[in-house]
């Protein structure tokens, strides 16, 4: 890293220490993602909304089977898995999970097996991310959402009994190890010289936001980091993110702790629930596509984009603000028939 943010530009010693510590942790990760991801202006969307200057960080371009934010986490998680001698990755998610897609893609890239525990009704024929699981060679286990943790543990133990060496990746890749991916992402943002007033993105399992908080503290970033909740009440998500960020700090031997009050979460856009695409998500998907050729997904970035649009219209941001929409990926879910048909019907 050679170009610190303006907040640290006058403190070269501090920046060098941050670089040294991050370089040490970079030795404990794989290089799966195409980094750094670009930052792009969204002038047509900004003009359409008549609000602040909107830009985007393109983590939909991290590579690895259409990319997304989970690839950053997997660089750390799978390094840990390989160090433990694992031959099989095991994780869980919804039938159209972006996390599951990127996990099985990483397994295929590295010659590992992968078993996915999925909740929700599988489409017939397979489509969207569900189709890609088959193409990438995953073993699929289905269950109901309330039983997913029990089924995940049962599947892990069955693999061990069968003589495999499984490594369990938590839901969304969100644990202290996975959060390091977004510590690195915030240091990358600083190196790119980007200092927006706001960062807006979808937040659910908490690992992305936790890493951002820790990375912001380390890099001297003073903007606001606002997670648009995809499915959780704000209070629950704030507590989860604060705890994950504090645990990740201890992993890096950083003397930081975080409280729930420091975590900004907006839970006003949950709508009818997880993975249920409503009118707001449809509008966001169409506005981003028609004005910037930027494809959002129906579950995560579509919901966060809807939140961003509504907040701009309400005057939440100052006209002179720069708002960075951190695009966490998810495009293949657009090709799931249950979403695609609704988007076509309303076109």
N, C-alpha and C positions, 0 to 999 in steps of 0.2 A: 504494500500500500504506500502510495507516495503523495496523494493529494487529499489532505484532511479537510473536513468541513471548516468553514470560516470560524466556527466556535472554537476550534482547536488550532487554528492556523498560527496563533502566537505562542503556542505551547508545544514546541517540537518534541521536547523530552517526553511529555505525556503521550503524544501520538506514537512515538517510537516504542514506548512501553506497551501500548495497546497492540501495535503491530506485532511485536515480539510474542505477546501472549496468544494472539490469534494464530500466528504462524505455528506455534507449538500445538495448538488444537487442530490446525489444518492437517498436521501429520496423522491425526486420528480420524481422518475421513477419506472416503473415496472421492474420485472426481467423475461424477456421473452427469452433472448438469452442464449446460452451455452457459457459462458465466463470463463476464457480467451480463445480466439481461438489460436490454436497452430501456431508456426512458424517452417517451415520446410526448409531444404536445398533442392536445385534443382541441384544436381551435374551433372546429365546426360545432362540436358539442357545447363548448363554452359559449359560443355565440347563440346557439339555439336556446340555451337555458338562461342567457342574459345574466350570468352570475360571475363567480370568480374564475380565475385562470385554472383550467383542469388539465392535468398531465397524467401520464400512466407509467407504471413500472411493469414491464412485460414478462412476468414470471410464467405466463402461458407459453413462453418460448424457451423453457429450460431443456427442451428435448425430451428423450425417453418416452416414446409412445404418446406424442402430442403434448408432453410437458405438464407443468403445473407446480404449485408450491411444495408438494410433498417430496419432489425430487431432492430439494435442498436438505430436508430432514433425513431422507434415506441415505445420503452420503455418510452421515454420522452413524445412523442405526445399523447399516449393513457392515460398515467397518467393524463395529462392535460384534456383530454376528459372526463375521469371518474370524475375528480374533478368538472367539469362543469355539471355533471349529464347526459351526453350523453348516448343515447341507440343505436345510429347508426353511423357508420363511413362512410364518403363519400370521395372518392378520384378519381383521374383520371390517365390515362396512355394509352399506346399503347395496342393493343390486346394481345401481348406477354409480358406485363409489369411485371418485377420482383417485383417492388414496390407494384403493385396491388395484386399480389399473396401473399406477406407477410402481407399486410394489412388485407385481408380477412381471412388469417390464424390466425392472432392475434385476430380478431373479434370472430372467431369460438372458440378459446381458452378461451376467456373471456366472452362468452355468449352475445356478441353484434351482432346487425345486420350490414350488410355492403352493400353499393351500389357503384358500380364501373362505372364510365363514361369512355368509351373506344373509341379510334379512330383507324381506320384501318379496313380492310375487315376481318370479322370473318371467320375462317376456318370451313369447313363442311366436316366431323364431327369435333368437337372441338379437339384441340391437344395442346401439350405443356402447357404453363401457362394457356391458355384459357380453356383447359379441367379442370385444377385444380380449376379455379374459380367456375365452376359448382359443382365440388366435395365438395368444402368447403362452399357452400351455398350462394354465392354472388348473389345479384340482379344486372343485367347488363343493361346498357344504352349505345347505340352506337351513334356516331356522326362523323363528319369529323374533322380532326386535327385543321383547322383554327377556328372552332367553339367550341373547347373543353372547354375553360374557361367560355364562355357564357352558355354552356350546363351544366357545373358543378354547376354554380350558380343557374340556373333554377332548377336543380335536388335538390339542397340543400333547396331551398325555397318550392318546392313541398312537400318535406318530412316534413318540419315544418307545412305547411298547413294541412297535413294529421295527425297531432298530434304527430309526432316523435320529438325526441330531437337529431338532427344530429350534428356531429362535423366534420368540413371540414379540411381534411389533404391536404396540397398543393402538387402539382406535385412533385414526388420524395421525399416527406417528407422534402423538403428543405426550412425551415424557421429557425429563431434563436433557437427555441425549438428543432427542429429535429437535428440541427447541434451539439447540446450538446452530441449526441451519439458518435460523432467522437472526441470530446474533451476527453471524457472518454476513447476512443480507443487509443489515443496517450499516455495517462497516463498509460494505460494497457501495451502498448509497452515498455515504460520506466521501468515499474515494472518487465517486463520480461528480462530486461537487454539488449535489442536489440537496437543497435545504427548504423543502416545502413548509408551509404553515400548518398543513394538515396532511395526515396519511389516513385514507379510508379504505377498508377492505372487509371481506367476510370473516367472521369469527365463530367457531363452533367448539371444536375439541380443545382449543386454547393454546396449542403449542406455537403456532405462528405468532400470535400476539405476545406471548410470553417472551419469545426470542427477540421480537422487536423492542419490547420494553428494556430488556437487558442490553441489547445492542445500542439503543438510544442513549442509555446511561453511560455506556463505555465510550461512545463516539462524541458525546457532547451535543447530541441533537436536542433542540429545544422546541420543536414543533409538537403538535398534538397528534396522538395516535388513537384513532377512533375505530373500534371494531363494531361492525353491524352484525348483531347476533342473527344467526341463521335459524336457531332452534331453541336456545336456552334463555331463561330469565336472566336479566342483567346481573342480579346479585350473585347467582350461582356462577356465572361465567367470570365475573370480576374476581371472586375468591379463588377459582380454579387457576386463572391466569397469574394472579399474584403469587400463589404457591409454586406454580411451575417456574416462574421467572426467578424466584428466590432459590429454588433447588438448582436451576441451571447456573446461577451465579456461584453457588457452592461448588458445582462441578468444575467451574473455571477458576476456583480459588479467588473469586472476586468478593469484596466485603460489602455486598449490596443485599438488602432485603426490600421487598415490595409489599404494600398493603392494598387491599381491595379498593380503597378510595383513590388510589393512583391510576386505576385501570378504567379507561373510558369505553363504555359499551352502550350502544343504543339497541333496545329490544323492541322497538315500535314497529318493526317490519317483518315480524315472524309470520304474519298472515294466518292462514289456516293450518300451518304446521310444516314440519320438515318435509322437503322434497315435493311440496304441493305448490305448483306454479300458479300464481294468480295474475290479476290484471296489471299490478305494479311491475312484476317481473317481466311480463310480456312487453309492456311499454319500454322498460329499460333495455331489454334485448334488442328491440327494434330500433330505438334511438341510437344506441351505440353502433349497431350494424349499419344503419342508413347514413349516419353522419360521419363515422370514422372507420368503417369496415373492421370494427373490433367486435369479435364474437364472444359474448358472455354465455354462461351456462345457466340452466333453469333453476338450480338449487343454491349455489353459493354466490358467484359473481353477479348473477342476475338479481338476487335479493339485495346484495350490497350496492349494486348500481341503482336499484330502485330507491334505496335509502338515500344515496347521494343525491339523486335527482330531486327527491322530495325536500331534503334539507336545503338545497340550493333555492328551490322555489319558496321556501319559508323564510329565506333571508338568514339562515343560520350562520353562513360564512360571510365574511366581509368582502365587498367587491374587489378589494385589492389583494385578497388572499390568493395564494397558490395552493391548490388541493391536488394531492397525488392519489390517484386511484390505483391501488396495488392489485394488479390483475393476477389472481391466483390460479387461473386456468379453468379447465373443465369442459372445453368445447365438445368433446365426443358425446356428452349427454344430450346435446341438441338433436342428435340422431336417434334418440330413444323415441319410439313411436308415440308414447303417451304424451310427450312434450311436443314433438314435431307436428302431430296432428292438430293440436291446439294452436300452435303458431301459424300453421297454414290456414286454419279456419278463420282466424282473425286478421289475416293479411289483407 
